[in-house]
Amino acid sequence: MHRFVWPLTMKQLPRIFCFSFLMSLSSAVAQALTVGAYWAFQVENEGAGPTDATFTQDISVDTWPNGSPSFSYTGSRKWNFGNYGGNQAPFDGSSWISGRAFGWNANPGASTENTFQITLNTSGVEDLNVELRYRLNGTQTNSGPVEGFSAFEYSVAGGAFSAVSGVSLSLVNNTNYNSFWQADLSAVSAIENAGLVTLRWTLPDLAQGASKQIRIDDLEVTASYDLVSYTNSSSELLELRTLVGTYTPNTFAANAVSYSLSGADASDFEISGGALAFKNAPVYANQPSYTVVVEMTDSQDPSKVEHETVTVTILKSAAITSRERHHPAGQYNVLFIPVDDLRPLLNVYGEDDPLKPITINGESGTPNFDRLADSGVTFLNAHCQQAICTASRVSFLTGLRPDTTRNWNLESKFRDIMPNVVTLPQHFSDNGYKTFGVGKIFHGQSNNHQDDDHSTGADSWNEGWQNPSNGRFNFYERGDNPNVWNTWNKAAMSNSSSVSATDVGEYKRDGVTKIEDSDYKDGRAADLAVEKIAEYAINGEPFFLGLGFQKPHLPFNAPKDYWDLYDPSAIDMSNYLGVRSMPVGTNSFTSPYGGEPSSYGDGETYLPTSGSEVPEIFFNNRMPSLDSARHLIHGYMACVSFIDAQLGKVLDALEDPNQDGSDADSILDNTIVILFGDHGFHLGDHGAFWAKHSNYEISTRVPLIIRSPGMSALGTSGTMTNTPVELVDVFPTLLDLCSLPIPDETTSVTNDITRYQILEGTTLLPLLEDSQQPWKSVAFSQYQRYITYKSSYDSDRTLSPAGGGKGMGYSIRTDRYRYTEWWRTNGNYGKFGVTTGSNPYDPDASRVVANEASFVELYDYQEDPHETENLAYTQAAAHAALIAELQALLHDSDNSDYVGDGWKKDLQASPYNVPASYPVTKSQWSTLHQTPGRSATDFADAGDPDQDGIPNLMEYAMGTHPLEQNTAQVSMSHSAGAIAIQYPVVKTRSDVSLIPETSASLETSEWSEVSAITIDIAGSKRTREASLSTSVTKGFLRLRAVEE
């Protein structure tokens, strides 16, 4: 038996899943019953009158067996009126006041195309009868009084209309409110048991006439229903959801109903009070459909019996197989915020290489990023799939990885390559959401690039995409402020974004009016989003709002107020060399291209370069000078604070959409907010690394913060996790959170080859419920390069026998290591459609043409956070076992022609090495937490690998992470007469106990157990409390972990 004692601290966690369903039924009893539908055309059945009743076209009384019939009417002067006739008693015996009626108003002018119709399913139905009340009130046609309907017709299954024969169309034209029309349709066999039927009445065109109106009210259809013959039924349910629906009899009313189940899959279901549910959450892969018969019997009259056959089709979800959901299910709003070039240089991340965390006078320089993190989960080890705008954005917006999308090049349009792919906002649109985009969501600043060109099949935004650049300038500097470093007259140039790498906007183009946030495109984007949030808050429909911020992408343009937040002289430039310094043992071809800052129009005059790198070694050999680098970093920081302010505006809008100072209209608690960078951005690290375009940490690592409704109750608000996650996970995560099915997997997204949209990321929903649980061990990234060895450069090392040439670097990031292999591939990774020149497009570019990697990199961020040494070269023998372990994770074994695809492993049972279920034994927990470089001994009960003072057995019992330092897991409180401790316990772990104990002295071995009670349950954990009376002179409480 192992025992561990621990003093005080605490926290909590959780986990989720989602679904949607449709359903119809099958009923069978011994005899035909009368069924019907009745429209009173007002909401109230009593307590109101013609002047104050509320008009509605909704059905008032409905016992129709095959779904609810629907009503509609047309006419150029269609109207609704008060009706002053007597009360009405429809077929069910209820009583309805004479309140409102529908009709046509000829008083203001002629009315044409005057029709009304009802649509109903007549399966199992015969002997129909229709009736209604009316008042013609002396209405006229151009040729005389209205004397009847001009037509009464039917249509079956949406076909052509045919006249109903044998029915009188005559009407009485007087002022009586209680005129009555009825038609027996029992002889019209074409509409019996015919499925979907529409009955349509047409009235003649009405001439204008003072105070002349036609009123129609109390529309009713009744029929005989053959319960035995009707057998049609269906239902859809997202996998991992259990509740199918609630069932009550349609053909009889009873005070008490008894239920029983039968049918092929009855043993998989349970029913209570009419609520039908699966006993265990269904999984698509295990069984795609189920059939069960619900029998309902009147407990007082057993002769009244109804059967409903429910066939449930399981829809595949983005959830992880067999996981229990703790997060509340729902179709939430989504505020989707990708930020261009945003690295984790945010106060909440505390990044310090090569810069210090963004602070202003000791306070956070990013208070709104911090604010979002305080209410969400912050992912400290999130990575893009390729560090370039197009490839990264296409990946997270389709749920597919770069070698699947084949969108490697900045200039390629994803619809050219994948015309049939369903994007993330498009999928939300297809599932009933309003979708609106503003700013940079996809790459490019046109409707076509932003997938809002419906003529070409670009269908992401059903409410459109808006370009916030319209009417905005990129540059406002006039060159007349000596306090701005190397300022020049940028306002006199064209409005092209390539004019300069920076802009310190002080005044508008008139040179007098102080600049505002909205004078730049990102400020305008925030304003447009705020307006849209206010609109959506009123109409209440679920929405997906894409808000893409382009800063802090170059050029670093922001109002001067944000530049003034920082003292450029305080920026630590001690690590900046002006020349690239490669990690020891790493070849120069792996470095970022680095020429982006100098590609703008400043030239050497206004943005000098160092010009001291060795020629012909790097792609660009002139890096910014020290002063230029300081100015660029200053601009990046200003832009981050500028975006932080815009973020604050949209977060405020969720809390107070109409901006009246009250949160009464808040939609915050029904809205998911997800914010992330599309890739990172080098700011002079490694001597002079700039921009992205590489597999290094600062290129691939991004901030990722997710806030969703229900997280506070689950105890995960404000938590962080260092587990590896990927931007390709965003697509399935949002589907899972919002209970949406996955996109169609049966239609090829491409035309040149067959390739299906099978999502290649993993839902992060479990981590939003419990950010401390074991997760997948690696995140994947990649970037293409021409692989070389340059003997003239001291850092370069010879390549493997595979040699150099066109290639791709495939990289994985664990909680501690980065491992990268560079492979020669078929290449080229150029722009789609280009077949000639230096950089053409090859659709099969990623196929490898060698038997081994040409070059390998290994970095240990625990010992070498700045990537200064490639251990795969300098200490290869010492790390041989680790390299073999990482290599096995990097590659799958399904096809030797393609590499870097280790994410494919265990795709069906448990995507990408994510545990298929929450660990409930110490052995499972230890195994699943064992990341590369760790051994089983690290997880011994007495071990403490994260050195937080909490031994593994106690971490296991409380559900905390053994490799991430955890504090404040046990808390202490004091009340009148007692002190108490509160601590978390995982509900499902029976092989360990946490025992609170007390003693009068710390020097004795005599401790006695104290009773504990459960005070809260959140997700997979419960919070326990043990108390000790303060009436004793002295006493101590402790918590002991005991293995059962």
N, C-alpha and C positions, 0 to 999 in steps of 0.2 A: 504494500500500500504506500502510495506517495502522498505526502502532505506538504502544502506550502501555505505560508502565512503572509498576508499583505495588509498594510494599514488602510489608507483612504484614497478615494477618487472614482469618477464615473462618467458614462456616456451611453448612447443607444443607437440602434440602427434598424434597417428594413429591406423588402424585396417584392416584385410585381408581375402582372400580365393582363391582357385585354381581349375583347371579342365583340362580335356583332352578329345579329341574327334576323332572319325573316321566317315566317312560318305560316302554313295553312293546315287544314285539317281534313279528317275523314270521319264521318259520323254514320252510325247505323243503329236503328231501333226497329221495333216490330211493325210500326204502322206509319202512314203518312200524317204529317202535321201541317197546320196552317202557319205560314210564315209571312213576314211582310216588312215593308219599309214605309215610313211616314215622315213628311217634311212639314213642319208648322211655320217655318221661315221666321222664327224668332227664338231667342235663347230661352226666355221665360215661359213656363207653363201656367204660372199664376202670379198675382201680385203686380201686374203691369197692364198697360193698355195700348191702344194704337199709337199714342203719341210718345210713349216712353219705353216701349218694348225694344229690344235690340235685334236688328235684322241679322239673319245668318242663312247661308245656303247649306249648312251642315245638316246631316240627317238627325231627326228628333227622336224617332222610335225605330229600333233596328233589331229584328230577329231573323234577318236574312241569313241563310246558313253558309253562304260562300263568299265571305268578305262583305264589306259594307258597300251598298250601291252609292253612286255619286250623281249629283245634279249640277247642271249648268244652264245658262240662258244667254241669248245674244239679242242685239237690236241696237239701232243707232240712237234710240231714246230709251234704252232699258233703265228701269227705275226700281225703287222699293218704296212702298206706301204703308200707311196705317190701314188696317182692315176693320170695319165696324160691324161685321156680321156676328153671329152667335158663336158660343164656344163649340169646340169640336171634340168628339170622342173617337180616336182612331181604333184600329182593329184590336189593340191589346187592352182596351177598356180604360185607358188613362184619359184624363181631361186636359184640354189645352185651351187657353184663352184665345180670343180673336185679337191678335196683336199686329203683326206685320204681314205683308204680302209682296210678291214680286210682280213685275209687269212692265208696261211701256207707257210713257207719258207723252201724249200728243199735244198737250197744251203749248209747249214752246216751239213745236215744229213737227214735221212729218217724221215717222219712225219706219225704218225699213229693216229687212232681214230679221224679223221677229220670230225667234224660235226658242224652245226649251227642250231639254232632253234629260233622260236618266239612263245610266249604264249600270248593268248588274249581271252577275254570273248566274245563269239558270241551270247549272248542272244539278240533276236530280229534281228539278222544279217543273211543274206543269200547272195547267188551269190558272193562268194569270188573270188578274182583274185590276184595272186602274180606275181611279176616280179623283175628282178635284172640285173645289169651289171656285167660282169666278164672278166677276162683275164687268160688263162691257161698257156700261155708262154712256150709251149713245155714240160710241166711236164710229168713225166713217172711213171708208176707203175713197179713192178718187171717183168711184162709180156708184157709191151708195153706202148704206150701213153695213157694218161687219155682221155677218150672219152665221159664221162658224169658222172652224179651222180650215185653212186651205189645204192642209195635208196632215196625215198621221202615218208615220212610217217606222220601219224597224230595220236594223242592220245586225248581222251576225258576224262575230269575229273580225270586226273592222271592215267588212265588205261594203258593197253598194247598198243604198237604202231601197227598200221595197215598200209599197203601200200596204197598210193593214186593211184587209178586205172585211166586209160585213159589219162595219162599225159606223155609226152616225157621226158626222162631223159638225152637226148643227149646234148652234149656241143661241141663247136668248139675249137680245141686246136691250137691256133696261138698266135701271139704277139699283136693282136688288143686289145686296152684298152676298146673298146666300144661294145664288144660282148654282146648280149642281150638274156635273157631267160625269158619265161613267161609261166604261167599255169592258165587256166580257171578252177576253182574249183566249178562252179555252179552246176555240176552234183553230187558233193560229199555231199549228203544230211545229212550224219552222222555228219558233222561238222557245220551245220546250226542250229542256235537257240539252241545250245548245251551247253551253259555255258562255262566253261574253256576248251580251246582247245590248243594243242601244235602242231605246224608244224615243222618237223625236216628233214633237208637235210643231207645226208651222202656222202662223197667223198671217193674214194679208198685210200688205203695206198700209200704214195708217196715215190719213191726211191730218194736217194740223187742225186742231179744234179746241176752242177755249174750254178749259176745265174737263177735257176728255182724256180718260186713262183706262187702260185695261189692267185689272187686278186678278191675280191667280193665287190661290192659297190652298192649304190642306191637301197637298198632293200625296196620294197613297197608292201603293201597289201591294197586292196580296197574292198568294199562290199556295198550292199544295206541294209539300216537300216529301219526296220519297226517300226516306232516310237510308233504306237498305241499298239503294242503287248508287248512292254517292260515295266514291272511294278516293277522290283526289286529295293529296296532301303533300306538303314539303316544308322544310326548315333548313336554315343555314346557321352555323355556329362557328365562331373562331376557336381554333384549338386552344386547349388549356383553360377554357371557360366552362363552367359547370351548369349555370342556370339556363334552361331552355325557354321557359315561359310559364305563365299561370293560366290554368284551364278552368272554365266554368261552363255549365250546360248552355247551349244555344236554344234548345227546343223545349225546355221546361224550366220553371222557377221553383226553387226549393229552399227552405230555411236551412237545411243541413244536407250536404252531399257527401256520400262515401266514395272513395276512389280505390281503384285497383289497376294493376299494370299487367299486360300480357304482350305477346309478340316475340319476335326473334331475339331482340336484344333487351328484353325487359329486365334481366338481371343486372344490367349496367346502370339502371335508373332508380330513382326514388321519387316519391311524390308526397307532399304534405300540404294540406289546405289548398290543393289545386296547383301548387308550384312544382313543376317537373324539373328535375335536375339530374345530372350525372352524379353517380357516387364518387367517381374519380375523374379528374379533369381529362378529357379526351385528347389524344395526340394523333395528328393527321397521319403520321407514318405508321402507327399501329393499326388504325382502322379508319377509313375515309368516310363511312356512312353508317347510320344506325336506324332501326325501325322499332317503334314501340307503340302499343295501343293503350290509350287512356280510357278506362271505363268509368263513367260517372253515373251514380244511382241515387235517386231521391231516397234519403234515409227513412222517410215516412211512407213512401209509396214505391216499393221495389219494382212496380211495373213501369215506372219511368226510368228509362235507361238510355244513355247516349255513349257512343264510342267515337273517339277521335284518334285516328291513326296519324302519328307524327313521324315522318322520315327526316332524320337530321343528317345533313351533309356537313362534314367538317372542313373548314377552310384553313389552309396553312397560314400560320402567323409568323411574326418575326421573333417570337419568344423562344427561350431556350427550353428544349424538351424536358418535361416532367418537373419543372420548377413551380413551386407554389408562389402565387402572387399575393403580396401584401399591400402594395400600392393600390389605392382606389382606382377602379376602372372608370373610364369615361372618354368622351370625345371632346378633348380640351382644345381651346384655342392654342395656336403656336405663334410665338414671336421669334423669328429665326434670324440671327444676327451674325453673319460672317464678316470678319474684319480683315482687310487686306494687309499682308505683311506683318501682322501683329505677333510678336514674340512675347514670351511671358515676362516682359519688363513692366510688371505691375506690382503694386505694393503687396497685394495678397500673396504673390508668388515669392517675393523676397529675393529675386535673382540678383546676383552680384558679380557676374562675369560677362564682359569686362567692366560693367557699370554697377553702380549701387542701385538699390531699389528706388523707384521714383518717389521722392518726398519733397515737400515744400515747407521750409521752416520746421522740419521735424514731423510734419503731419503728412498723411497720405496724399500723394499727387494724383491718385486714381480712386477717389472716394466712392464713385458709383460702380466701378468694377468690384471694389471691396464690398459694397452694399449688396450687389447681386450674389457675390460669393457667400455672404453671411446667411443668405436664405436658400442656398443651393449646395450642390456638391462640386468641389473644385478638383479637377483631374490634373495632377502634377506631372504626369508622365504620358501626355497625349501627343500623338505624332500624325503628320499628314502622310499621304501615300506617295506623293512626289512633290518636291519643293519648287513648283512653278504654278502660276495661277490657273491656266487652263486644265492641266492634268489633275491638279488637286480638286478643283471645283467640280469637274465632270465626275470625278470619283465619288465625292460625298453627296452629290446631287443625283446620282444613279445607283448608289450602293454597290458599285463595281470597282475593281482595282485597275490601275493603268494598263496592265497587259491584257485585260479584258476589254476595256474601252478603246484601247489603241490610240488614245488621245495624248500622245507624249509631247506634242509640239505646241508652242504658245499660240500659233496662228490657225490651228485646225479648229473647225467647227464640229461639235460633237454630233449634230444632226446629219452632217454629211457622212459620218462613219456609222452612226447608229440611228437610222431614221425612225425605228420603231421602239426605241427605248422609252420607258416611262420615268420621268423625273420625279423627284420628291414632291414639289408643289403640284405637279400634274396629278400624282396619285391622290393627294389630298383633295384636289378638285374633283377627280373621278368618284370620290367617296363623300360628296355632298358639302365640302368646305368652300367658302369664299377664299380665293387666292389672289393676292395682290403683291407686286414686287416694286421696290424702289431702290435705286442705287445698284451697286455692283454685287449681283448674286452669282450669275454665270460670268465668264470673262468677256469683256467687250461692252461698249457703251451705245448699243443700238438695240432696237426692238428685236431684230433678227438674232443677234448674239444672245439676248436675254430670253430667248425662247418665247417670244410674244408676237410671232408672225404667223397668224392662223392660216394664211394662204399656203404656207409651206408645211403645215402639220405641226408647228411649234405651239404647244398648247399648255404651257405651264401655268399661265396666269389668266383665270377666267374673268378677273376684273382688271386685267391689264398690268403693264409695267410702266413706271414713270422714270424718266431721266432727270435727276435733280440738277444736272449741269445746265439745263435749259435756262437761258437768261442770266447765267453766272459767269464770272471771270475766274481764271486760274491765278492771275497775278495782279497785285495792286501796288507793289513797291515802285516808287517814283525816283529812287536814287537820291533823295534830298534829306535823308535822315542819317547823320553821321554816327548815330548810336547803333545803327544796324550794320553788322559786319559785312564789308565788301558789297554794300548795296549798289544797285544800278537801276536804270529806268526800264523795268520789266513791263510796266503798264503800257509803254509805247509800242511794244511788240505785238505780234498776233496773239490770238487767244489760245494758241496751241499749248498743250500741257508739256511740251518739250522745251519751252523757252529757258527754264532755269530749274535747278535741283531744289530750290527753296523759295519761299515767299513769306515775308513778314508783313502781313496786311494790317496797316494802321488806319488808312482812310480809303473811302470809296474812290472810284475813278474821278470824281469831281475834286478830289484833293482836300475836301473840307469836312464831309460827313464821316463820322467815326464808323469804322467797319463793324459789321455784326456777324454773328456766327453763320446766319443764313446767306451771307454773301458768298460763302464757299459751298460747294456742292454737298458736302456731308452735313453741314448745318441745315441746308434746305431739305435734305433727305430725312433728317430727324423731324422737321416740321411737317412734312408730308405724312410720315408715319403717325405722328400725333393726331393729325386730322383724321386719318383712317381709323385709328383706334376709337376716337370719339364716335365716328359713324357706326362702327361695328358694335360698340357698347349699346347703342340705341336699338338696332335691329335684332340683336341677340343670336344671330346665326353663327355657327362655328367658323373660325377664320384661320388661315395660314398667311401670316404677314411676313414677307421677306424684306429685311432692311439691311442692305449691304453698304458698309462704310468703306471708302477707298483709302482714307488715311489710316495708318501711317505709311502707306506706299509713297514712294517718290512720285512727284516732287513733294517735299515737306512744306506744305502750304497751310498756314493757320493764322488766325488773327493774332496781332502782336501781344494781346493780353496773355495768351498762352505761352508765348516765347518768354514774356517777362516773369513768368512763374519761376524760371530757372536762371541761375548765375552760371554762364558758360565756363567761367574760370574755376568753378567748383567741380566740374566734370573731371573725373579721374582718367587721365590719358597716359598713365604710367606704363600701360601694356601696349600702347600703340607705337609701332615701329615704322610705319609707312611702307614696309615690304612684307610680303607674306612669309611666315615662319611655319613650315610644315612640321607636323609631329615627327619625331624621330622614327625612321623606318617606313615612312609613308611617301608615296610618289606624288609629284606635283600635279599630275593630271586630276587628282581627286579634289583639288581645291575648288571653291566657287569661281565662276567666271570673273566676277568682281568688277566689271566695267560699268555697271548701271549708274552709279553716282556721276561719273564723268561723261555720260552719254547725253547730258543736257547741254543747253546753249551757253553756259557760263564761261567755258574756256579757261585757259590758264590765268587769265586776268582776274576773274572773280571766284574761281574755285580751283586753285593751284593743285597740282599733283606732285608727288615726291619724285617720280621719274628715276628711282634708284634700283628698281628690280632688274634681275638678269634678263636681258632680251631673249626672246624665243623660248622661254621656259613656260610662262603662263599665258593663258588665253588673252588677257589684257595685262600689260606690264607697267601701267602708270596708275598707282593708287593715290587717293587724296593725301595731301600734305597734312601735317599735324594740325594746323589751324583750320584747314578745310574739314578734316575729320571731326574736330571739336564742333564746328558749326553744323555739320550734318547730324551729329548725335544730339546736339541741342534742338535741331529741328524735329528729329524723330520724337524726342521727349515732349516737345510742345504739341505735336500732332496727337500723341497718345492722350495727353490731358484734354485736348480739344475733343477727341472722340469720347472720352470719359464724360465730359459735360453733355454731349448729345445723348449718350446712354441714359444719363440722369433724367433727361426730358421725357424719354419714352417710358422709363420706369415710373415716373410721376404720372404719366398719362394712363397707365394701367390702373393706378390707384385712384385717380380722379379724372375720368375721361372727359367730362364736360368742363373741367377746370373751374368749378364753382367753390372750391375750398372744402367740399364734403366728399367723403368716400362712399356715399350711399350708392353711387353707380359704379363702384369699383368692379373690375373684372380680373383683378390680380389673382384671386383664388380659383379662377377657372382657366388660367393661361399658363402654358409652359413657356419659359424663356430659355433659349439656348444660344450661347455666345461662344465664338471660337475664332482663332486666326486660321487663314487658309494655308499658311506655312510660316516659318520663322523668317528672321532677317539678321544677317551678320552686320555688326557695327564696329568693325575694326579689331575683332578678336583674332587670335593667331597672327598677331603682328599687323595684318591688314586684310583680313577677310571681309568682303562686302557683299551685300545682297543675299541671295539664296542659291538655288541651282546646285545643290550638293547633297551628300548623305551625312554631313556633319550634324551634330546635335542642334546647333542654333538654327540650321536650315529646316530641320524636320519637326522640331518640338514647337508646340503651339499651346496657348492657353485654351482651356475648354471648361466652361461652367454651365451647369444645367440646373435650373430651378423648375420644379413641377409641383402642382397641387398635391397636398397630402404628405409632403416630405417632413414638414415640421412635426406632425403626429408620429411619424416613423422614427424621428430622432436623428435624421441625417442632415438637416439644414445646418449649414456652416461647417460641414465636415470636408476633409480632404483625403485623397487616396493617391498613392504612388504606383498603383498597378498600371501596367502598360495598356493603353487604349488607343484607338485609331479614329480618324475622321470618317472612315468608311463605316464605322459603327453608328454614325448619326442617323442614317436612313432607317435601319431596323429599330433603333431606339425610339424614334418618334412614332413609328407605326405601332410599336408595342405599347407605348404610353397612351396613345389615342385609340386603342382598340380597333385598328384597321388591319385588314388582311394584307398579305404580301402581293406585289404585282404579279400579273400573269406570267407563268413560267413555260408556256407552251408556244409562244410566238417568238421567232428569232428577232433579236433587236437589230441585226445586220442583214444585208442583202448579199454580200460577197461570200460570206461563210455562214454556217449555222451556229448561232451563239445565243443562249437564252439569258434572261435577266434573273439569275438565281443569286440572291443577295449574298455578298461576300464579306459582310461585316457581322458584328455580334451585338445584339441588344445590350445596352448598359443598364437596363431597368433593375436587375438585381443589385447593382452597385449603388443605385439611387435609393434602394431600400436598406442596404447594408454595405457600406463602403469598405468594411474591414474584412470581408470574406475573401477566400482564395479565388483567383481569376486566371485568365489566360496569361501565359508567361512571356509573350513577346508581342511587339508591334512591328509591322513591316513597312519599309519605305524603299524607294528605288530612284536612281537617276542615271541617265545615259551619259556616256563619255567616249572619247577616242582614247583607248588604253595605250599608254606609252611608258617607256623607260628612257630618260634623258641622262646620259652619262655625264653631261656637263654640269648637272645640278647635284650638289653633294647629298641632298636628302634622298634622291631617287635610288631605288633598289631594282635589281634585275627581276624580270617577270618569270613566271613559271614557263615550262615548255609550251604551254598554250599560246604564248606570245601576245602581241598587241594587235590593235585594230579597233574597229567599231564594236562597241560593247555597252553593257548595262551593269551598274552596280546594284546589287540586292543587299539590303541592310535590315537587321533586326535589332530591336532595343528591348532589353530585359529591365528589371528593376535596378540592375547594377551595370550591365555591360552593353556595348554596341559591337556587333559582329557584322562585317561587310565582305562580300565576295564580288569581285569584278570578273565578269564573263564576256568573252567574245561572242557576239551575236550576229544574226543575219543583217541587222541594220538596213536601211537608214531610218532615223526617227524624225523625218522632216514633216513639212506641212502636207496635209491630206490633199491628194490630187496632183501634187507636183511630182513629175517623173524624171525630170532632167535637172542639171545643175549640180551644185555642191552638196545640197541637203534635200534629196528627194524623199518621198514617203514610201515605205515598204510595209504593207499590211501584215507581213510576217516578220517584222524586224526583231522581235524578242526571241526567236528560235535560236538556240545556242549552236555554235559551230565548232565547239571544242569539247574535250573530254574532262577538263578540269578548269578551275578558276585561274585566271591570269595573275590575280593579285588579291591579297587578303588583309583585312584590318581588324584589330581587336583593341577596344578601349575599356578601361576599368574606371567608371566615374566615381567610385567610392575612394579609390586611391589617387586618381588622376582626373579631377573634374574638368580640367581645361584641355583634355585630349592632346597631351604633349608627347605621348609615347605609344607607338603601335606594337602591342605585346605579341602580335602574330609574327612579328619579325624579331624584336629584341629579346623576347623570352618565349619563343615558340615551343621549345621542349618542355618547359615548366608548365605551360598551359595547354599541352596536347590534349588532355582529357576534356578540358573545358571547351576547346575548339571543336572537338568531335561532338560534344553534346549540343553546342550551338549550331553546328553544321546540320545536324539531324533535325533541328527545329526549323532551319531556314528552308529546307527543301522537302517537297513531297516526293514520292517514288512512283507516281502514276505514269510519268512520261519523261524520259531522259532528255528529250529535245527542248524542254522548258524547265527553268530553275527559279529559285526564289519564291516558290509557291507552297511553302509549308503550311500556310493558312488553310489549305484544302483538307488537311487531315481531320478525320472524324467528323466530316461535314454533316452527316445525317444525325448521328446520335448526340453529338455535342460539338457545336461549331468551334473550330479553331482552338482546340485544347481548353475551352472553357469547361469547368466541371458541370456535368449534366445535372447534378443535384447538390443541394446544400449539404456539407459534410456533417454527419451526425455521430461519428466515432472519432476518437483521438487519432487512430491510424489513418483514416481518410483525411482528416484535417492536416496532419503532418505531411502526408504525401502530396496533397494538393498545394500546399504552401512551399514545397521544395523547388525553388527556382534554380536556374543554371548557376553552378558554382557553389551551391549549398549541398550538404550531405545530411543523411538521416540523423547523425549525432547532434546537428544543430537544433533538432526539434525534440530532444530528450526532455522529459518532464521538468527537470531542474534547470534546463538551459534558458538563456536569455539573450538570443542573438541580436536583438535590437537594443540591448543595454538600457532598457527603460525601467529596470528594477522589478518588472513583473515576470515571473517564471512562466514557461510555456504552458504548464498545466492550468494555471490560472487564466492565462490569455485564452486558452481553449474554452474554459468554462464560461468566460464572460463574452466570448465572441470577438475579441480584439485581434489585431494583426501582429503576428510574432516578429515581423521584419520591419515594422514601422512603429516608432516610439509613440506610446499612448500614455496620456496623463489624465488625471481627474476622472478615472473610471468609477471610483468610489467617492461619494460625497458624504458630508456630515451635516446634520442639522440639529438645532437646539430649540426645544419648546418648553413650556412650563412643566417642570417635573421630570423631564427626560431628555436624553441625547439619543440620536439615532444615526445609523449609517444606511445609505441606499446604494445598491449595486446591481449591475445587469447580470442576467443568467440566460443562456440560450435555452429555449424551451425544449428542444428535441434531443438534447444530449443527456443520456441516462447513465453514462459511464464515468461521470464526475459530479461531485457535489461541492457547492460553496457553503461552508458552515460558519455562521457568526458565533463567536464565543466571547465570554466575559471572564474577568478575573479581577481580584482586588489589588493585584500586584503584578508588575512586569517581571519580577524576579522569581516567580513561582511557576511550577509546571502544572499547577491545578487550574485548568480552564474548564468552564461549563458552557454547554450550548445554549444559545439564546434563540427563542422562537422568532421566525421571520414571516412576514406577510407580503403578498403581491400587491403593489400599489399602482402598477401600470403595466400594460402590454403594448408593445410596439413592434410590429413585424415579427421577426423570428425570436424576439427577446421579451422577457418580462423583467420588470424592475422590482426588486425585493427590498424590504426595509426591516431592519432589526433595531430595537431600541433598548435602552438601559435607564432605569430610574435614577434620578439624581438625589434620591433620598438617602442613598448610602454615602458614607464619608468619602470614599474613593473608589473608582472603578475604571476599567479599561475594556474597550471593545476591539476585537480583531476578526479578520476574515480568513478562513483556512480552506484551501482547495484539497479535496480528498478524492483519489481515484477509486471508483467502485469496483 
